Amino acid sequence: MENKIVIYQVLPRLFSNTCPDCVPFGTIEQNGCGKLNHFTPKVLSEIKSLGITHIWYTGVIEHATQTDYSAWSIRPNNPYIVKGKAGSPYAISDYYDIAPDLAEDIPNRMK
C-alpha cells in the first residue's frame, strides 16, 4: 500500500517543551511551551522517517489562555472562561491568527 496516508497529530505546545518540572496551574514562564519553529527540517525528516505522510498540528489557531499579551495589542481573555492557564486548544478565540504561545517572535507569528 504505497499510497497509504499516515497522519501524525501533534500538539506543538507539548511536542518540544523541555520543562522537566511543570507546576500545576503554572504560567508559561514556569512550565514552558513548545514553539512552531522547533519543527525544523531535521525534526520533520525524522517524523517522515516513521512513515508519516501528513502532520495535523493541533492548537495552532489562537485560543483562550490566561497569558497576558497586551504588550502586543492582543486582548486578554476572561480568566473565568479559560481552562487552566494554558487554556484548551479547542477554545478558539481568533480563527484568523496563530496562538502567540507558539511563537518566538510574537509580532511576526503569522510569518
KAJO-V397569 format. One line per field, one symbol per residue. phi: phi as a letter, one per 40 degrees, with the letter a starting at -180 (. if undefined). burial: I if it has 16 or more other C-alpha atoms within 10 Angstrom, else O. A space follows every 10 residues. Layout:
phi->???
burial->???
//
This chain:
phi->.ccccbbbca bdcbdbcbcc bccdfccccc bgacbccccc dccccccccc gcbabbccgc cdbcbbccbc cbgbcccccc bccgccgbcc ccbacbabdc dcbcbdcbcc c
burial->OOOOOOOOOO OIIOOIOOOO OOOOOOIIOO IIIIIIOIOO OOOOOOIOOO OIOOOOOOII IIIIIIIOOO OOOOOOIOOO OIOIIIIOIO IIOOOOOIII IIIOOOOOOO O
//
